[in-house]
């Protein structure tokens, strides 16, 4: 089943809800970065929450998430937009530990329990919105729950999960975000808390074949949710040979000439998708000609 996201309302509009399946999307990131299981879980959870946060945006708006803990993975950077497209990378892909005390991948140890979670929203305005909070657990879901409350003042519950096969491929991945709107009564909040305490991990639901709609029905109760719309989700990078070429062009004539003299070519690699772009001696000489033409 292709990955997709569903938006909904709960309890007569007093709750905003998102759920998403990201198995193929996280799987694409795993293949491109050759992540080991614990890194896959950390990056996959971050991509999953980012794509749901992207769905809260409009038009050409984008969101950049940076999880920078003191664990061996190092900083993770994920970018998502309002169209269900997401890309991301870890600093160190090959991080692995034994399972933790409850038999799960030890994401907390890999990410670290100290550091910062930063969210930057590019809403097409002159200034970007930036929110930053300390990492409170390193498990990602709890960190984003804390972010929503502290930085955006929206009481939220975030559920994220990634299951990994023995061959390092992704077995199941997905998540949900439940947000309580202002004025919601205590009885509704208690109902949601009770429901959340009873559900199984979202990754298990996805593994069993639950759709995002069924995930929200499990989280909120079948009679308490109204679905608004759905959106396809995919790993998609915005890099291109032209874009990297523009970056090389901006280095200036001397640096480009140095590339020609030292290596006779240039190679650029995208952090987000690992795609490599090659520039021949003729390509580089063309850049120099372009620079000289602009000066004349």
Backbone torsions as a table, in degrees:
resi	resn	phi	psi	omega
1	UNK	NA	128.8	-179.9
2	UNK	-65.8	145.8	-179.5
3	UNK	-65.6	141.8	172.3
4	UNK	-158.2	167.0	-177.4
5	UNK	-120.5	145.1	174.3
6	UNK	-121.4	139.4	174.1
7	UNK	-107.6	142.6	179.3
8	UNK	-153.2	173.4	173.6
9	UNK	-122.2	147.8	179.5
10	UNK	-124.6	153.6	174.0
11	UNK	50.9	56.6	175.7
12	UNK	57.7	40.1	173.5
13	UNK	87.0	2.1	-179.5
14	UNK	-84.2	-6.4	-179.3
15	UNK	-132.7	134.9	173.8
16	UNK	-101.0	134.0	-172.7
17	UNK	-136.7	141.5	176.2
18	UNK	-134.2	142.1	170.9
19	UNK	-143.1	150.2	-174.3
20	UNK	-150.1	144.7	168.1
21	UNK	-103.1	131.4	-175.3
22	UNK	-132.0	22.9	-175.3
23	UNK	-57.4	-49.1	-179.3
24	UNK	-70.0	-37.3	-178.8
25	UNK	-64.7	-48.4	177.7
26	UNK	-67.4	-35.1	177.4
27	UNK	-61.5	-38.5	177.5
28	UNK	-64.6	-41.8	177.1
29	UNK	-64.0	-40.4	179.2
30	UNK	-61.5	-43.4	-179.1
31	UNK	-67.3	-42.0	-176.6
32	UNK	-69.1	-38.0	-176.6
33	UNK	-99.6	-4.2	-178.0
34	UNK	52.4	46.9	-178.9
35	UNK	-74.1	143.8	172.2
36	UNK	-82.6	163.0	-168.0
37	UNK	-50.3	-46.5	-176.5
38	UNK	-68.4	-38.9	175.4
39	UNK	-65.2	-39.5	177.9
40	UNK	-58.5	-42.2	-179.3
41	UNK	-65.8	-42.9	-178.9
42	UNK	-66.3	-49.3	-179.7
43	UNK	-66.5	-41.8	-178.9
44	UNK	-62.5	-41.4	177.0
45	UNK	-63.5	-41.6	-178.6
46	UNK	-66.9	-41.2	176.9
47	UNK	-64.0	-38.1	-177.8
48	UNK	-65.9	-45.7	179.0
49	UNK	-69.5	-35.9	-179.4
50	UNK	-65.1	-38.2	-178.7
51	UNK	-69.3	-31.4	175.2
52	UNK	-72.1	-37.7	176.0
53	UNK	-66.7	-34.5	175.3
54	UNK	-61.9	-35.2	179.9
55	UNK	-68.5	-12.8	175.6
56	UNK	-83.2	-8.1	-178.1
57	UNK	-93.8	-177.6	-179.7
58	UNK	-134.8	157.1	171.3
59	UNK	54.5	-122.6	-177.3
60	UNK	-97.2	10.8	-179.5
61	UNK	-62.8	148.6	177.4
62	UNK	-133.5	160.5	177.1
63	UNK	-131.0	134.9	176.5
64	UNK	-117.1	126.6	-179.7
65	UNK	-113.8	132.1	175.8
66	UNK	-127.1	119.3	175.8
67	UNK	-105.8	111.3	-173.4
68	UNK	-122.0	86.0	179.9
69	UNK	-98.4	179.1	-179.2
70	UNK	-96.1	16.9	177.2
71	UNK	-88.5	173.4	-173.5
72	UNK	-69.8	-16.3	176.5
73	UNK	-64.3	-32.7	-174.2
74	UNK	76.8	-172.4	-178.6
75	UNK	-61.0	138.7	170.6
76	UNK	-113.4	136.0	-179.7
77	UNK	-124.1	129.7	-179.7
78	UNK	-133.2	136.3	177.2
79	UNK	-122.7	132.7	177.8
80	UNK	-134.6	161.0	178.0
81	UNK	-130.1	-174.9	-175.9
82	UNK	-81.0	2.0	-176.5
83	UNK	-106.0	8.6	-180.0
84	UNK	83.5	14.3	179.8
85	UNK	-100.4	136.0	-175.6
86	UNK	-145.5	147.2	175.3
87	UNK	-146.8	155.3	-179.5
88	UNK	-171.2	166.1	179.2
89	UNK	-151.7	150.8	171.1
90	UNK	-97.8	156.5	174.6
91	UNK	-69.0	-40.9	180.0
92	UNK	-125.6	113.4	-175.4
93	UNK	-80.2	-28.2	-173.0
94	UNK	-100.5	71.8	176.0
95	UNK	-120.5	128.0	-177.5
96	UNK	-150.6	140.8	176.9
97	UNK	-134.3	169.2	169.0
98	UNK	-64.6	161.0	177.3
99	UNK	-61.2	152.1	-179.3
100	UNK	-77.6	-172.3	-172.1
101	UNK	-65.2	-19.2	178.0
102	UNK	-106.2	16.1	174.1
103	UNK	78.8	22.2	179.7
104	UNK	-115.7	165.3	176.5
105	UNK	-59.6	134.6	-171.0
106	UNK	-85.9	69.4	-178.1
107	UNK	-63.3	-40.3	-179.3
108	UNK	-55.6	-44.7	-179.1
109	UNK	-68.0	-36.4	-178.3
110	UNK	-72.3	-41.3	-179.2
111	UNK	-77.7	-41.8	-174.7
112	UNK	102.2	156.4	-177.4
113	UNK	-105.9	1.7	175.0
114	UNK	-127.6	145.3	-179.1
115	UNK	141.8	-156.9	-175.9
116	UNK	-134.6	149.6	171.3
117	UNK	-114.2	119.7	-176.9
118	UNK	-119.8	134.0	177.3
119	UNK	-122.9	123.6	177.7
120	UNK	-118.3	122.5	178.5
121	UNK	-106.7	122.8	174.5
122	UNK	-98.7	101.6	-175.7
123	UNK	-100.4	18.2	178.6
124	UNK	78.4	10.9	178.2
125	UNK	-98.3	172.5	-178.2
126	UNK	-63.3	-40.2	-179.1
127	UNK	-110.5	142.5	178.2
128	UNK	-87.1	151.3	171.8
129	UNK	-85.4	127.1	178.9
130	UNK	-125.8	127.7	175.1
131	UNK	-122.8	138.0	-179.2
132	UNK	-140.1	134.0	177.4
133	UNK	-135.4	158.0	174.4
134	UNK	-70.9	149.5	171.7
135	UNK	-67.4	130.4	-177.3
136	UNK	-107.2	-18.5	179.8
137	UNK	-142.5	-30.9	-175.1
138	UNK	84.6	-2.9	179.6
139	UNK	-87.5	-2.3	176.8
140	UNK	79.4	-57.1	-177.2
141	UNK	-61.5	-46.1	179.2
142	UNK	-65.0	-34.4	-179.8
143	UNK	-66.8	-39.2	178.8
144	UNK	-76.0	-32.5	172.5
145	UNK	-57.8	-44.6	178.0
146	UNK	-64.7	-40.5	179.2
147	UNK	-59.1	-48.5	-177.1
148	UNK	-60.7	-40.7	-178.9
149	UNK	-69.8	-46.8	-173.1
150	UNK	-81.0	-40.0	-173.5
151	UNK	-93.5	-34.5	-177.3
152	UNK	-112.2	-1.8	178.5
153	UNK	54.6	39.7	177.4
154	UNK	-122.0	108.6	176.7
155	UNK	-58.1	124.1	-172.5
156	UNK	-141.1	157.9	168.8
157	UNK	-126.2	126.2	-177.9
158	UNK	-115.1	127.2	175.0
159	UNK	-119.9	128.2	-178.1
160	UNK	-138.0	145.6	177.4
161	UNK	-158.5	145.6	175.8
162	UNK	-138.6	126.3	173.4
163	UNK	-108.7	138.8	-174.6
164	UNK	-118.3	135.7	176.7
165	UNK	-73.7	167.2	-179.9
166	UNK	-66.4	-20.0	177.6
167	UNK	-94.0	14.9	178.5
168	UNK	78.5	-5.6	176.7
169	UNK	-73.5	166.8	-175.4
170	UNK	-91.2	123.5	-180.0
171	UNK	-84.4	-44.7	-179.0
172	UNK	-160.0	143.2	176.9
173	UNK	-153.0	144.5	178.9
174	UNK	177.4	-177.1	-179.2
175	UNK	-173.4	176.5	175.5
176	UNK	-147.6	155.1	170.9
177	UNK	-131.3	126.0	175.5
178	UNK	-115.4	125.5	-178.1
179	UNK	-125.4	127.9	-178.3
180	UNK	-89.1	125.4	-179.0
181	UNK	-81.1	156.7	179.1
182	UNK	-56.4	140.7	177.3
183	UNK	88.0	-0.3	178.3
184	UNK	-65.2	134.1	-175.3
185	UNK	-75.9	159.3	-176.2
186	UNK	-62.4	-33.8	-179.0
187	UNK	-63.1	-41.9	178.1
188	UNK	-64.5	-44.1	179.0
189	UNK	-60.4	-41.4	178.3
190	UNK	-64.1	-41.0	178.1
191	UNK	-59.7	-44.4	-179.7
192	UNK	-64.9	-45.0	178.9
193	UNK	-59.4	-42.1	178.8
194	UNK	-64.2	-42.3	179.6
195	UNK	-64.0	-44.1	-179.7
196	UNK	-62.5	-33.1	-178.7
197	UNK	-71.4	-17.0	-174.8
198	UNK	-101.4	-19.1	-172.5
199	UNK	-75.4	155.4	174.4
200	UNK	-85.3	165.7	-178.7
201	UNK	-54.9	142.2	-175.8
202	UNK	-61.7	-32.8	178.8
203	UNK	-64.2	-34.2	177.3
204	UNK	-67.9	-39.8	177.2
205	UNK	-61.1	-45.9	-179.8
206	UNK	-63.2	-40.8	179.1
207	UNK	-60.6	-36.0	179.5
208	UNK	-76.0	-6.0	178.1
209	UNK	97.9	10.9	177.1
210	UNK	-63.1	138.9	172.5
211	UNK	-81.3	163.8	174.1
212	UNK	-55.4	-36.2	176.6
213	UNK	-61.8	-44.2	-179.7
214	UNK	-66.6	-32.7	175.6
215	UNK	-61.2	-46.5	179.8
216	UNK	-65.2	-35.1	176.9
217	UNK	-65.0	-35.8	176.1
218	UNK	-68.3	-40.6	-175.1
219	UNK	-72.9	-41.9	-174.1
220	UNK	-104.3	-15.0	-173.0
221	UNK	96.3	135.0	-170.7
222	UNK	-56.4	-36.0	-175.3
223	UNK	-87.6	-0.7	-172.7
224	UNK	-108.1	7.3	-174.4
225	UNK	-127.9	138.7	176.2
226	UNK	-120.4	125.4	-177.1
227	UNK	-88.0	135.4	-178.0
228	UNK	-98.0	-55.4	-179.3
229	UNK	-163.1	170.7	177.5
230	UNK	-127.0	163.0	-178.4
231	UNK	-150.4	132.7	176.1
232	UNK	-65.9	149.0	-178.3
233	UNK	-125.1	138.4	179.5
234	UNK	-156.4	155.1	169.0
235	UNK	-74.7	122.5	178.2
236	UNK	-147.2	127.7	179.2
237	UNK	-103.4	152.2	-178.9
238	UNK	-102.1	7.2	-177.7
239	UNK	-72.3	161.0	176.8
240	UNK	-162.8	163.7	178.1
241	UNK	-63.8	-35.2	-179.9
242	UNK	-66.3	-40.8	-177.6
243	UNK	-66.2	-44.6	176.8
244	UNK	-67.7	-34.1	177.2
245	UNK	-61.7	-38.6	177.7
246	UNK	-63.9	-36.0	178.2
247	UNK	-66.7	-41.2	177.5
248	UNK	-64.3	-42.8	178.8
249	UNK	-56.9	-37.2	-177.9
250	UNK	-70.7	-14.0	179.9
251	UNK	-69.3	-26.6	178.6
252	UNK	100.4	164.0	-173.0
253	UNK	-60.6	-43.9	-174.8
254	UNK	-62.6	-47.6	-177.6
255	UNK	-65.5	-36.9	178.6
256	UNK	-68.0	-39.2	177.0
257	UNK	-63.4	-37.9	177.0
258	UNK	-60.5	-40.5	177.5
259	UNK	-60.3	-43.6	-179.7
260	UNK	-64.3	-45.1	-176.4
261	UNK	-67.7	-38.1	-174.5
262	UNK	-85.4	-42.8	-173.3
263	UNK	-121.5	-17.0	-177.7
264	UNK	72.4	5.1	-179.7
265	UNK	-169.0	179.2	175.3
266	UNK	-144.3	153.0	177.2
267	UNK	-136.2	135.0	176.6
268	UNK	-122.3	143.4	178.7
269	UNK	-128.9	134.7	-179.1
270	UNK	-80.6	128.8	176.7
271	UNK	-61.7	-37.2	-170.8
272	UNK	-75.5	-34.9	-174.5
273	UNK	-127.6	-3.1	178.2
274	UNK	70.1	6.2	177.5
275	UNK	-65.5	139.9	179.2
276	UNK	-110.0	142.2	178.7
277	UNK	-124.9	128.9	-176.8
278	UNK	-106.1	138.7	178.7
279	UNK	-125.0	117.1	-177.8
280	UNK	-74.7	172.0	175.6
281	UNK	-57.0	-39.8	179.9
282	UNK	-65.0	-39.3	177.2
283	UNK	-60.3	-45.6	-177.2
284	UNK	-67.3	-39.6	177.1
285	UNK	-63.6	-33.6	177.0
286	UNK	-64.8	-37.2	177.0
287	UNK	-63.3	-42.6	179.3
288	UNK	-63.0	-42.6	177.4
289	UNK	-59.3	-39.3	-179.5
290	UNK	-65.7	-42.1	178.7
291	UNK	-62.6	-44.7	-179.4
292	UNK	-65.0	-35.7	179.9
293	UNK	-66.9	-36.6	179.0
294	UNK	-67.5	-30.6	-178.6
295	UNK	-78.2	-27.7	-175.0
296	UNK	-82.4	NA	NA
